[in-house]
């Protein structure tokens, strides 16, 4: 199972238009039109960085015998799960536990 994201300029513009419309800021979209290309480029770069993280994770996990026994698709899925779990944990705000 693989998720594919297409960050072309039209899809990015539609996403921004939808988000601005939902926020009641559709008129502001005209002002934001100049940054859509930059946003699209940033999303493409983020996608490539994600792929690089998955590839590096796969290489590191090859040190585990049981991982090497899996087929390519399963290894990719495991590596993606590791990266997504890690990103979820490091990007989630930490809550301080205050003892009472």
Secondary structure as the mmCIF struct_conf table of DSSP 4:
data_model
#
loop_
_struct_conf.conf_type_id
_struct_conf.id
_struct_conf.beg_label_comp_id
_struct_conf.beg_label_asym_id
_struct_conf.beg_label_seq_id
_struct_conf.end_label_comp_id
_struct_conf.end_label_asym_id
_struct_conf.end_label_seq_id
HELX_RH_AL_P HELX_RH_AL_P1 UNK A 9 UNK A 22
TURN_TY1_P TURN_TY1_P1 UNK A 23 UNK A 24
HELX_RH_3T_P HELX_RH_3T_P1 UNK A 26 UNK A 28
HELX_RH_AL_P HELX_RH_AL_P2 UNK A 29 UNK A 32
HELX_RH_3T_P HELX_RH_3T_P2 UNK A 33 UNK A 35
HELX_RH_AL_P HELX_RH_AL_P3 UNK A 36 UNK A 61
TURN_TY1_P TURN_TY1_P2 UNK A 62 UNK A 63
BEND BEND1 UNK A 64 UNK A 64
HELX_RH_AL_P HELX_RH_AL_P4 UNK A 65 UNK A 68
TURN_TY1_P TURN_TY1_P3 UNK A 69 UNK A 69
BEND BEND2 UNK A 70 UNK A 70
HELX_RH_AL_P HELX_RH_AL_P5 UNK A 72 UNK A 91
BEND BEND3 UNK A 92 UNK A 92
HELX_LH_PP_P HELX_LH_PP_P1 UNK A 93 UNK A 97
#
